[in-house]
Amino acid sequence: MAQLELFKLLSKGLERTLRDMNPWWQGDPIPAVPPIRRWAYEPVLGSLRSQLSPAVVLRGPRQVGKSTLLAQVIDSLLAEGISPRRIFRVQFDDLPDLKRLSSPITELGQWYCDHILGKSYARAAADGEAPCFVLDEVQNLPDWAPQLKHILDIGKVRALVTGSSALRIQAGHDSLAGRLFTVEMGPLLLREIAAFRGLGSLKPQLGFNGLGPLKEKEFWLELRAFGERHSEIRQTAFAAFSERGAYPVAQANPDEPWERVADVLEETVIRRAIQHDLRMGPRGQKRDEALLEEVFRLTCRYAGQAPRQALYLDELRRSQGANLGWPRVLSYLRFLDGTLLLRLIKPLELRLKRKQGASKLCLCDHALRAAWLQEQIPLDPPLLKQKPELANLAGHLAESATGYFLSSVPHLDVAHFPERAAEREVDFVVTIGDQRIPIEVKYRGRITAEDVRGLQSFVEKPVYRAPFGLLLTRDDQQATDDPRIISLPLSTLLLMR
């Protein structure tokens, strides 16, 4: 079917929807732009303004505020005086008719040039009016990257793209090599929870670019002091994080019953990912939705741990009644990692030898576990003192939160260090250049000398190039007098960004 005939067929629904998605074309305001801006707002807007790369990719799990951030960026561009007709936004999740277009981005772009911009890309660029494309949730479009590349190459078009599948967004990097700047945004940071709850404003201690400060012992000592100076805000925000997790919908609606919030998280985050982002495999082959749900259930149950292959297979065979192989299970774990709901933290590789071992499971938010398993485990120290029977589970979730947080720091290499014949386990090891920092999570009321042995052993081996280690604790106690070990609460670590 010719392009013109197709647009005539879709004009009543598709064109009306496109115009509704872009109310500024008619001079209407953007509906209800939230005043609180997430940390990614400045890097995204700054990259969109710069000339270093024509496209900015914002990726992250569903419901973390990507679409809201897009609205805030558009609102800022309009406030700066950019012509409304130079901004073209498409929310692809809301356009089922796109399945009838062979190349949705290029064909919608041509419609936009003809009916809204009123000129070609080349003419717009020559006139200093190159458009800005804002493409929301593109991951389910086949061949989205080559289509976008075509538009970027024929005119000085700027593009802001979002997606909730790291795998499918990453797949576009080959086509768009040298043209993309990527920002990854997860659930709320602790200081953002403080802002959502009206507790106050805290500055990040680590900038968006540059890991150099992490190599310095003084940075961590200053971070600990920063947490102590702002202990009231920190502890109140952490209590809110413990109760409801870090999804904006949970923190923006503190008066809603947890059961209702849990239903929203299960439906809009977990099931949406399983039923939409993960259901299609290579060459359109459908994946087993029930198996996906059960694999996710296991990641929730063993969050913060590194289960062996046999454990996965035994539990899945019992629940599914089928003889499953490890490659299939591993592929499902990797797809969950691809949705950014989960991080698979791999064992540390040293001395050019791959360390055999299982990946550690780190959920993007313990609230997803609470919603899926219908089991709330508090992380807030005062609540844990009242429920000591939950201490072990809380320790695993604290480790899960630590792993996801560290892996969300741009360009930071994070691994875990399994126990070896002559070496103790270390929960995490981060690598910056040629230096490593071992990190141990001891989320308990009392820390003993035995609890720091793994850190001390790691630091004492010159081959690991680790001048100091970090001990993450439940509260503000000074857990060791070893000058090579810096102790700080998990809640203070979460204020780093």
N, C-alpha and C positions, 0 to 999 in steps of 0.2 A: 504494500500500500504506500503510495506517495506521501511525503511528509505533509504537504498541504492538505490532502484528504484526511490524514490522521488527525491533524489539528482541528479540522472542521468537526470530526467525529467527537473529539474530546472537549470541544470548546466550552460547552455548557458547564461541565463539572470542573475540568482541569484548570481552565483559565480563571474561573471564579475563585478557585482555591488559591491559585498563585497570587492573585490580586489581594486576597484576604491575608496571605502570608506577608505581604509587603504593603501595609497600610500607609506608609509614608509616601507612596506614589500618589495617593489622593490627598495628601496633606494631613492625614490623621496621625495621632500620636501612637507610639508603641504602648500596648496595654500593660500597665502595672509593672514597670521596671523596678526590681528590688533595689534598695539603696545600698545594701551590704554587698561589697564586691569581693569575690574570692581571690586568693593569692595569684592565680593564673591570669587575672584580668590585665595587669600591667605588662607581663611578658608577651601576651597575645597581641594586645593593642600596639605595643612598641614594635613587635616584629612585622605587624601588618603595615605600619607606617614606613618601616625601613625599606631599603632597596636591596638588601642582601639576598633574600629569597622571595620569590613571588607568591609562594603558598605557605600558609601556616596550618599545621594540623594540631587540633586539640583532641586528645583521646583520653578515655577513662570509662569506668563502669557506667551503666545506666543510672540515672537519677542522682548524679553527683553535682548537677548544676551546669552542664555544658551549654544547654539551650538558653538558660538564663544568662550565662556569660555572653553568648552571642548577642542577645538583645541589648545588653549593657554596652557592648562594643559598638553596635549599630547606633545606639542612642548617642554615644560619644562622637562618632563620626558625623552624625547629623548636626549635633551641637557645634561642631567645628566649622560647619558651613558647607560640607560636601553636598552636592546636588542629590536629592532623594532618588532620582531616577538612575543614579550611578550605583545603587546598592540593590543587588538581586539576591534574595534569600529563598532557599527551597528546603523545606523539611521533608525529607524523603520517606520517613516513616508514615507520613500522613497522605501519601499519594499512591494508592494501589493501582491507579490507571497507568502508572509508569511502566508496568509490566508489558504494556502494549507498544512501548517505544523501543526501538532497537538500540539506540544510543541516547539515553535520557538526558545526560548533561549537555551534549552538543546540540541536541534538537531543542531542548528547552532554552538553551543559550541563544539559538538562532531566533526563536520566537521572541525572546526578550529584546534582542537587537532590533527586530522588525517593529515590535509593538510598544516597547517602553523606552529603550535608549534612543531609538530613531536614527541609528547610524550603525555602520559596521564597527568591529573592534578596531581595525586599523585607523578608520576615520576618527573614532573616539580618542585613540592614543595620540594622533596628530593634533587634535584639538585640546589636548591636556585634560581629557575627561574619561580616562580609562576607567572601566567599571570595577566594582568589587563584588565577587561572588561569595556568598555565605551558604555553604552546603552542609546541612545538618544530618548526621547519621547516614553516611554514604556507604557503610560497609557491606550492605546487602545488595548493592548495585554491581552487577557483573561488569568488569572492565572499567570501573570508575576512573582509575588513574590514567590510562591512555586517553580517555575522553577529556579529562581536565588538562592533560599535557597539551593536547591539540589546541585548546582555548588559550592556554598560557603562551604558547609559541607564536600564535598569530596576532597577538596584541598585548599591550602592557597591562594585562588583566591581573588584579590582585585576587587572591582566594583565601578564604578561611574555611577549613574543613573540620568536621567533627566525626567521631566514630567511637563505638563502644566495643569493638573487636580489635585488639592489638594485632592479631594475626592478619586480618584482612586489610587493616590500615597499613601494616608493615609491608604487605605484599605489593602495595602501590609505590614503595620507595624505589624499586628498580626502574619503573617507568618515569618516575619524577626525580631521579637522582640529581642532586644539586639544586633542586627547586623547592625543597621542603624544609621548614623549620618545625620541629615537633615539640609540643608541650603535653606532658601527661599529668592529668589531674584526677586524684582519687577522692575519697570521702573527706569531710572537713578536717582540717588541722585543729589542734587543741586551741590555738589562739583564735581560730575562726569560730569555734564553739563558744568561746568567751564573748565574741562579738554578737553572735546570734542570740545569746542569752542576756545581752546588755550588761555584761560584767566589766567591760573595759577594753581598751585597745592595747595590744602588746606587739612589739616589733619583732620580726624574725631575727634570730641570731646568726643565721647562715644565709648569705645571698643566693639568688637564683643560679648564678653562674660562679663556678670556682669552688673546688674542694680543698684548696690549700690550707685554710684554717683548721680543718679537721686533723691535720698532721701534728698540730701543736698542742701540747699538754695544757697550755694556758687557755686555749679556747674552751676546753671542757671544764676547767676550773671556773672560768667566767660564766659559762652556761649554768653551772651549779649555783653560783652566787646569784645569777639572774633569777633562777627559780625560787631561791630563798627570799629575794627582795619582793617577788610578786606571789608569795605563797598563797595568799587569800584567793586571788583570782585563779591561780593555777589549780588549787585544790577544789574550788567550786566548779570550775569547768571540767575537771577530771571526774568529779562525781556525776555531772551531767553526761559525760562520755560513757562512764561505767553503766549508767542506768539505761541509756537509749542508743548508744553507739554514735556514729559520726555522719550519718546521712542527713542532708539538709531537711528533708521532710520530717524527720524525727525531732531535730533540735528546734525547728521553726514552729512546732506545734506541741509545746511541752505540756499543755493541759489535756491533750488527747490521751485516752487510755492506751497503755502499752499494747494491749491486744489488737486494737484497731491499727496502730502503727505497724505492728508485726504483720498484719494481713496485707497492708500496703507494700511493705518491703518484699514479702513473699511473692506477691502478684506482679509488681512493677519492676522488680530487680531480678529475682531468681528465676521465676517462671518465664518472664519475658526473654531472659538470656537463653534459657534452655529451649524454649519453644520457637524462638526466632533466630537468634544469633548462632546457635549451635546445631540446629537440626539438619542443616545441609552439609554433607561431606564432599569430598572430591568428586567431580563430575556429576554433581547433583544427587549423590547417593544419600539417602536419609539415614540419620543416626537413630539409635534406640533411645527414645525419650525416657522410658522407665529406667534404663541403665544409667543414663546421664543423671537423673535425679538421685539414684542410689550412690553413684560415685560422689556427687556433691555432698550427700549425707555423710559419707565417710570422711570427706575433707573437713566437714564441720566437727565430726566426732573426734577426729585426731588432729585438730588444729594445733599448731605449735609443736608437733611431733614429726618424726620421720619414719612412718610405718614401712615395714618390709613388704616385698612383693607378695609373699605368702599370706600375709594378713589381709591385703586387699582381695586376693583371689578366694581365700576361704570364706570371707564374709559375703562377697558378691555371689559366689556359688550357692551359698545357703539362701540368700534373699531372692536370687533370680532363678534358681533351679536350673542353671545352665553351666556347661563346662567352658568357662571363659579363659582366654589366653591373655598373658600379660601385655603384649603389644596393643591389644584393643583397649585395655584399661588405661594404659599409659597415654594412648592417643586422646582419650576422654579427659584425663588430667591436664594434658597440654592444652586442650580446647578451653577448659575452665580457666587456665592461666591466661589464655588468649583473650578472654572477656574481661580480664583484670579484676575479676572477683577473687582471685587466688594468685598467690605467688608460689612457685616451686623453687625453693632455695636449694641449690645444688651443693654437693660436698666440695670442699676446697681442693683444687688441683695444685700440686707442688712438685718441683723437681722433674718437670716434664712427664710426670706419670699421672694418669687419671685415677683418682681415688674412687674405688667402687663403693657405692652406698646409695641409700634412698634419699630423695629430695625431702626437705622439710616443708610442711604445709603451713602457709601463712595467709589467713583470710584478710580481705580488705577491711572488714569490720566485724567485730564479734556480735553485733546486732543481727547480722544475717544468720549466724548460728543460732542465736536465741529465737529468731522467727521460724527457722526451718525445723529445729529440734524441739521447739516449744519448751526451752529450758534457759532461764536467765541465770548467769553466773556473774556476780558482782566483781569488779576490779577495784572499787573504791575501798581504801584501807579501813575506814571505820566500819563499813558493812562486813568486810571479811573477818574482822575481829569478832563480830557477832555470829558468823557462820564459819567456824574453823574447818568444818567438814568439807567445805568447798575450796579449800586452799590449794590443793593439787591441781584441780581443774583451772582455777584462776591463774595459777602459775603457767600452765600451758597456753592459756589465752593471752597472758602478758607476753609470752615469747612470740606468739603469733602476731600480736600487734607490733612488737619490736621489729620483727622480720619484714613485715609489709611496709612499715614506716621507713626503715633503712633503704629498702629496695625502691622506694618512691623518690629518693634523693637523686636528682639527675646525674647520670654518668658515674654513680658510685657502684663499685663492684662488691657484691655481698655474697657470702657463702657460709656454710656451716662446717664445723670441724668434728667429724665423728670420732668416737673413741677408737684408738688403735692399740696394738699389742703393748706398746710401751709409752703411750701418750693418752692423756685424759681428753675427754670431750670438751669442746668450747662451743657455746650456743651459736655464735656468729663471728665471722671474721670479715672486716671490711678492708679493701685494698685501695690505697691512693698512691698512684705511681709505684715506687718500689718499697713503700712502707705499708705495714699492716697494723690493724688495731683489733685485738680480740675483745669480744664482748660477751659477758656472762649475765644471764637474767636469773636472779635469785629473789623471787617474789614471795617472801615469807617474813614472818614477824621477827625472827632472830637469825642473824648471819653468824656462822662459825668460821674458824680458820680453814676448815676443810673446804668450805664453799669457794675459796679463792685459789685453790691449788691448781686448777686447770689454767687459769689466767697466768699464774706465776710460772708454771711450766712452759707455757707458750712464749712468754716474754723472755725467759731465760735462754731460749735457743736462738743464737745469733742468726741462723739461717732464715728465721721467720721475719727478721727485721721489724720487730715490734717493740718500740721503746717503752710503751705503757699499755695498759688495758683498762677497760671500763667494766664496772660492776653495777648493773641496774637493779635497784631495790624497790621495795614497796613504799617506803616512806623516806624521811630525810635523815635517817641515821647515818653516821660515819661508820661504814661497815668494816673498815680495815685501816690499819696504820701503815701498811706497806706503801711507800711513796710512789711505787710504780703502778699502783692500782687506784683509779679515780672512781669513787662511788657516787652515784646520783640517782634520784628516783626516776622511775619510768615516766611519770608525769612531767618531769623537767626535761627529759630527752625529747618528749613530744612538743616542747616549746622551741626546739632548735630551728624549725622552719616556720 
